[in-house]
Amino acid sequence: MGNRDIRILADAGELSRAAAEEFVRQAEEAVRTRGLFTVALSGGSTSKAMYRLLANDDEPLLRGRVPWGKIHFFWGDERHVPPDHLDSNYRTAHEAMLSRVPIPAENVHRIKAEDPDARNAAADYDQQLRTFFFPRRMTVEALPRFDLVLLGLGPDGHTASLFPGTDAIHEQTRFVAAPWVEKFHAYRITLAPPVLNNAACILVLVSGEEKAEALRTVLEGAYQPDQFPAQLIRPTLGSLLWLVDRAAARLLRLPG
């Protein structure tokens, strides 16, 4: 599995703080070495709690250390809804963090999921990535390299919007896919596995007893990525850190 670390925290609150501290550490290091920090955000309540911590005026040791003006914010996936929709991952991050901190508007690169055609939204985001990461190349053979990708884990073993049985699991040529997810009767827009795995660091946040079985299967079960797409998360030249609380980790055979 390469450079994988699994850290077990006491509860969701401790997990969110550990995630926020890791975010700050990664941002500081990237800005110190390259002058900017690129991150792909995720949705979900655990990430939302982390965003709130980072933007909290009462947390100067976190908020005050974040080089907000040098961060470029992207999304790992999005629901096929407008940005003001309650289900929007953009809206979650905007309300919890982005609207509360000094970020240049041009540093926020959202997926334009209000497009009625999800495939057009995916193609537009694909082009955004090409323009940002490869501004002077007419053709691109490389992959975008995010400094940090944030992910979660669903009870069915999905991550980002890579759901069991969807074609996006096998996407190798495009940076962004628009899978139809039958159980929701809706499209999603998501970064393809090769892009996720090209990140310098992937941080997976998992909280709650309802995730325990999926977490055990993904980390310790047989490799079946068509059934448990989170098993696809294997960085090629980066690190993988799982932050999980005790409730989610209760079935693991790992120490701690």
Beta strands, then each sheet from edge to edge (+ up, - down):
strand 1: 4-9
strand 2: 37-41
strand 3: 71-75
strand 4: 77-79
strand 5: 148-151
strand 6: 176-177
strand 7: 180-181
strand 8: 186-191
strand 9: 201-206
strand 10: 239-245
sheet 1: 1+ 10+ 9+ 5+ 2+ 3+
sheet 2: 4+ 8- 6+
sheet 3: 4+ 8- 7+
end
